[in-house]
């Protein structure tokens, strides 16, 4: 659960769209995704926990990347593989959370 914050939360959703020309109408519908901005508080999908059958499970922050000028930091928690957390480096403030349909690689 992400409590009340000034951070933007973007959630990827699948939508159906139809094509206007006849050739594509034969294909009926094509799936597309869009990102919608959610208000906080909101829930972030997460794994229920590490697999007890696997030795040395991955937990915690497993990905870190800075932007080009070093002002923002992007992290991914291995317990929440579908969410990217974007932080402002100077103030260590959460700027945005981007939640995708699939795991971020």
Helices and strands as residue ranges (DSSP letters): E 8-17, H 22-25, E 30-38, E 61-66, E 72-77, E 83-88, E 93-99
